[in-house]
Amino acid sequence: MTNTNTNDKNNSLFNQKTKEEYLNAIKDTTRQSYERIFRITEKYETALGKDINKFTEKELETVLYNFKANNRNTIESYSRIISSYLNWSVKNGLTPINLLERYRPDDFEKFLINEEEYISEKQIRRYEDRCENYQDAVILRLLFMGVSGRQMSEIRNLKKDDVDFEGMELRLVNNLKEDKGGFPEKYTQRYLKVDERTMHLIKGAIDQKTYVKRNGQMIERENIRPYTDLANNEYVVRPSITKTEGLHAPVDKFVIYRRIAVLS
C-alpha cells in the first residue's frame, strides 16, 4: 500500500488510509486515545518516510523515549496502543513481526525520564514582587511553602487567628468534608513553621482592603473602577465584594484558581 501523509493539522495521520482501516476496527470509546498517539508518531513516520509498522526496534524505542513519560503506566499504555496496531499489521500482512510483543512491564523502566521543575526562592520572590496585590502574592508564597490541602482548603481556611506572628507558625486546616457554605465539617489540622517573608506577605494580605483587577493590567474605561473592595472577614485570603452571599465564609476555591490563572 502506498504511504500517504496529510498535512492537515487537525487530521494528521501518516499512511492515512491504513490507519483509518485500523481505527475503524476498534471500539469508538478508545478510538480517540489511539488516534492521539498516531498524531504524535506522525512526525517520526514522516521523518523516516515509512509507517510505524515498518520501524526497526531502535526506531520504535526512539519514539518511546520521546514520549518523555515519567510514569510507567503511561508509557506502557502508549506502547500497548502501538503494539496493538503492530499486531493488526501482522494479521493483515503489512509487517512480518510485532517487535514490541516481547516487551515486559519492567522493560519500560528505561523509557522513563524525570523532568520535574522546581522553583527557587529567588524565582518565587521575583514573581511575588510583580504582584500588585498582597492577596495574590500570599497565595504564591503559601503554595511554595507547601500549603494547599484538598481543593486549596488549607489556604482558604487560614484565619487571622491561625497566624502566630511571634512564634512564626501557622495553624492549617485541611477539609475532608465541607458543607454547602464551604465551612469544614470534617477536617485535619497541622502546624507549620514559616519564614519572615511568608509572615510579611500574610500581614500585607490581612491589611489589604481593595483588590487591583487583573494585576494592574486593566484597560481604562469610563465609570469602571480598576479595583474592587475586598470582603471584611476573619480570613487571610478573601474574595472581592461582588455579591452579598458568602462574604463571611472561606473564599471559594475557584477564586484562588482564577487568581493564579491571571498571574500565569
C-alpha positions as CSV (number, residue, x, y, z in Angstrom):
1,M,0.0,0.0,0.0
2,T,1.3,3.5,-0.9
3,N,2.3,5.6,2.1
4,T,0.4,8.9,2.2
5,N,0.7,11.8,4.6
6,T,-1.8,14.5,5.2
7,N,-0.6,18.0,6.3
8,D,-3.9,19.0,7.8
9,K,-3.1,19.8,11.4
10,N,-6.5,18.5,12.6
11,N,-6.3,15.3,10.6
12,S,-2.6,14.5,10.5
13,L,-2.0,10.7,10.3
14,F,0.8,9.1,8.3
15,N,-0.4,6.4,5.9
16,Q,-3.9,7.8,6.4
17,K,-5.9,5.0,4.7
18,T,-4.2,2.2,6.6
19,K,-4.5,4.0,10.0
20,E,-8.2,4.6,9.3
21,E,-8.8,0.9,8.5
22,Y,-7.2,0.0,11.8
23,L,-9.1,2.7,13.8
24,N,-12.4,1.6,12.3
25,A,-11.8,-1.9,13.7
26,I,-11.6,-0.7,17.3
27,K,-14.2,0.4,19.8
28,D,-15.4,4.0,19.5
29,T,-14.7,4.6,23.2
30,T,-10.9,4.0,22.7
31,R,-10.5,5.4,19.2
32,Q,-9.8,8.9,20.3
33,S,-6.9,7.8,22.6
34,Y,-5.4,5.6,19.8
35,E,-5.7,8.4,17.2
36,R,-4.0,10.8,19.5
37,I,-0.9,8.5,19.7
38,F,-0.8,8.3,15.9
39,R,-0.8,12.0,15.6
40,I,2.3,12.1,17.8
41,T,4.1,9.3,15.9
42,E,3.3,11.0,12.6
43,K,6.3,13.3,12.7
44,Y,8.7,10.3,13.2
45,E,7.0,8.4,10.4
46,T,7.3,11.4,8.1
47,A,10.9,11.9,9.0
48,L,11.7,8.3,8.2
49,G,9.3,8.1,5.3
50,K,7.6,4.9,6.5
51,D,4.7,3.7,8.6
52,I,5.5,2.9,12.2
53,N,4.7,-0.8,11.4
54,K,7.9,-0.8,9.4
55,F,10.1,0.7,12.1
56,T,13.1,-1.2,13.5
57,E,13.3,-1.9,17.2
58,K,15.7,1.1,17.6
59,E,13.3,3.4,15.8
60,L,10.4,2.2,17.9
61,E,12.5,2.8,21.1
62,T,13.3,6.4,19.9
63,V,9.5,7.0,19.7
64,L,9.0,5.6,23.2
65,Y,11.9,7.7,24.7
66,N,10.4,10.8,23.1
67,F,7.1,10.4,24.8
68,K,9.1,11.7,27.8
69,A,6.9,9.8,30.2
70,N,7.6,10.0,34.0
71,N,5.1,7.2,34.9
72,R,5.4,3.6,33.9
73,N,1.7,3.2,33.5
74,T,1.7,6.0,31.0
75,I,4.5,4.6,28.8
76,E,3.0,1.1,29.0
77,S,-0.3,2.5,27.8
78,Y,1.2,4.2,24.9
79,S,3.2,1.1,24.0
80,R,0.1,-1.1,24.1
81,I,-1.6,1.2,21.6
82,I,1.3,0.9,19.2
83,S,1.7,-2.8,19.8
84,S,-2.0,-3.3,19.1
85,Y,-1.5,-1.6,15.7
86,L,1.5,-3.7,15.0
87,N,-0.5,-6.9,15.8
88,W,-3.2,-5.8,13.4
89,S,-0.5,-5.1,10.8
90,V,0.9,-8.6,11.2
91,K,-2.5,-10.2,10.8
92,N,-3.1,-8.1,7.6
93,G,0.2,-9.0,6.1
94,L,1.6,-5.4,6.3
95,T,4.6,-6.4,8.5
96,P,6.1,-9.8,9.5
97,I,6.5,-9.3,13.2
98,N,5.4,-7.1,16.2
99,L,8.7,-6.0,17.7
100,L,7.0,-4.8,20.9
101,E,5.3,-8.0,21.6
102,R,8.2,-9.4,23.7
103,Y,8.4,-6.4,26.0
104,R,7.5,-7.0,29.6
105,P,6.4,-4.4,32.2
106,D,9.9,-4.0,33.6
107,D,11.3,-3.3,30.1
108,F,9.6,0.1,30.0
109,E,11.5,1.4,33.0
110,K,14.3,2.6,30.7
111,F,12.0,4.9,28.8
112,L,11.1,6.9,31.9
113,I,12.6,10.3,32.5
114,N,12.4,12.7,35.4
115,E,11.9,16.3,34.2
116,E,10.3,17.8,37.3
117,E,10.8,21.5,37.6
118,Y,11.4,23.3,40.8
119,I,11.0,27.0,41.6
120,S,13.8,28.5,43.6
121,E,13.4,31.0,46.5
122,K,14.8,33.7,44.2
123,Q,12.3,32.9,41.4
124,I,9.3,32.9,43.7
125,R,10.3,36.3,45.2
126,R,10.5,37.7,41.7
127,Y,7.0,36.5,40.9
128,E,5.7,37.9,44.3
129,D,7.3,41.2,43.7
130,R,5.4,41.5,40.4
131,C,2.1,41.0,42.1
132,E,0.0,44.2,42.5
133,N,-1.9,42.5,45.4
134,Y,-0.6,41.0,48.6
135,Q,-3.7,38.8,48.3
136,D,-2.2,37.2,45.2
137,A,1.5,37.2,46.4
138,V,0.5,35.4,49.6
139,I,-1.1,32.5,47.6
140,L,2.1,32.0,45.6
141,R,4.1,32.1,48.8
142,L,1.9,29.6,50.7
143,L,1.9,27.2,47.8
144,F,5.7,27.5,47.7
145,M,5.8,26.7,51.5
146,G,3.8,23.5,50.9
147,V,0.4,24.9,52.0
148,S,-2.5,23.7,49.9
149,G,-4.8,20.9,51.2
150,R,-7.7,19.3,49.5
151,Q,-9.1,21.9,47.0
152,M,-6.8,24.5,48.4
153,S,-8.6,24.2,51.8
154,E,-5.5,25.0,53.9
155,I,-5.2,28.3,52.1
156,R,-9.0,29.0,52.1
157,N,-9.4,28.2,55.8
158,L,-6.5,30.2,57.0
159,K,-7.8,32.8,59.5
160,K,-6.0,35.7,61.1
161,D,-6.2,33.9,64.5
162,D,-4.4,30.9,62.9
163,V,-1.3,33.1,62.4
164,D,1.2,33.2,65.2
165,F,3.4,36.2,64.2
166,E,5.7,35.9,67.3
167,G,6.1,32.1,67.0
168,M,6.3,32.2,63.2
169,E,3.8,29.4,62.9
170,L,0.5,28.7,61.1
171,R,-2.4,26.5,62.0
172,L,-3.6,24.8,58.8
173,V,-7.0,23.2,58.4
174,N,-7.5,20.6,55.6
175,N,-11.1,19.8,54.7
176,L,-12.1,16.2,54.5
177,K,-15.7,17.2,54.1
178,E,-17.3,20.7,53.9
179,D,-20.8,22.0,54.0
180,K,-22.6,23.9,51.2
181,G,-21.2,27.2,52.5
182,G,-17.6,25.9,52.3
183,F,-17.1,25.5,56.0
184,P,-15.3,22.4,57.2
185,E,-17.4,19.6,58.6
186,K,-14.6,17.0,58.9
187,Y,-11.0,18.1,58.8
188,T,-7.4,17.5,59.8
189,Q,-5.1,20.2,61.2
190,R,-1.4,20.7,61.4
191,Y,1.1,23.4,62.4
192,L,3.7,24.7,60.1
193,K,6.8,26.9,60.9
194,V,7.3,29.6,58.3
195,D,9.8,32.3,57.5
196,E,9.7,36.1,57.8
197,R,8.9,36.6,54.1
198,T,5.7,34.5,54.5
199,M,4.7,36.4,57.6
200,H,5.3,39.7,55.8
201,L,3.0,38.7,52.9
202,I,0.4,37.3,55.2
203,K,0.3,40.6,57.1
204,G,0.0,42.5,53.8
205,A,-2.9,40.3,52.7
206,I,-4.7,40.9,56.0
207,D,-4.2,44.6,55.8
208,Q,-5.3,44.9,52.2
209,K,-8.8,46.5,51.7
210,T,-9.1,46.7,47.9
211,Y,-8.1,44.4,45.1
212,V,-6.4,45.6,41.9
213,K,-8.1,43.9,39.0
214,R,-6.0,41.7,36.6
215,N,-2.8,42.5,38.4
216,G,-3.0,46.2,37.2
217,Q,-3.4,45.3,33.5
218,M,-7.0,46.6,33.2
219,I,-7.8,48.7,30.2
220,E,-9.0,52.1,31.5
221,R,-12.7,52.6,30.8
222,E,-15.0,55.4,31.9
223,N,-17.1,54.5,35.0
224,I,-15.3,51.2,35.6
225,R,-13.0,51.0,38.6
226,P,-9.7,49.3,38.2
227,Y,-10.2,47.7,41.6
228,T,-12.8,46.1,43.8
229,D,-13.4,46.1,47.6
230,L,-12.4,43.0,49.5
231,A,-14.7,41.2,51.9
232,N,-14.0,42.2,55.5
233,N,-13.9,38.9,57.4
234,E,-11.6,36.8,59.6
235,Y,-9.8,35.1,56.7
236,V,-6.4,35.9,55.3
237,V,-7.3,35.3,51.6
238,R,-10.6,37.0,50.9
239,P,-12.9,37.5,47.8
240,S,-13.9,40.7,46.3
241,I,-17.3,42.0,47.2
242,T,-19.3,41.1,44.1
243,K,-22.4,39.7,45.9
244,T,-23.9,39.7,49.3
245,E,-23.8,35.9,49.9
246,G,-20.8,34.1,51.4
247,L,-18.8,37.1,52.5
248,H,-18.1,35.6,55.9
249,A,-17.3,32.1,54.5
250,P,-13.9,30.8,53.3
251,V,-13.1,32.0,49.9
252,D,-14.2,29.7,47.0
253,K,-11.5,27.5,45.6
254,F,-12.3,28.9,42.1
255,V,-11.3,32.4,43.2
256,I,-7.9,31.1,44.0
257,Y,-7.6,29.2,40.7
258,R,-8.7,32.3,38.8
259,R,-6.1,34.5,40.6
260,I,-3.4,32.0,39.7
261,A,-4.5,31.8,36.1
262,V,-4.4,35.6,35.8
263,L,-0.9,35.7,37.2
264,S,0.3,33.0,34.9
